[in-house]
């Protein structure tokens, strides 16, 4: 008979930290998409045409990131690191049975989809 999945009652501060980690990761990825392709000024390039294809990959010249952009990426990465550490080292994990840790960590990724337990 298969083992039933245990129900995990995540403390609210752990749920909040995981939700903040989701939001910060999304904000970092969204911000990074707006930046030039190279952090440092770099010339553009284009590959040669390949056999049986008209496609040529390439990139335009990159002006590099401004000091403000460098600072914002550094701030977002520092926040991601802080939140990752807060989630990974939360005291809750010490109370989870060893064989259930992976299942619990996976469940936490979706905890924001369900209302908090009273």
Secondary structure, 3 states (H helix, E strand, C coil): CCCCCCCCCCCHHHHHHHHHHHHHHHHHHHHHHCCCCCCCCECCEECCCCCCCCCCCEECCECCCCHHHHHHHHHHHHHHHHHHHHHHCCHHHHHCCHHHHHHHHHHHHCHHHCCCCC
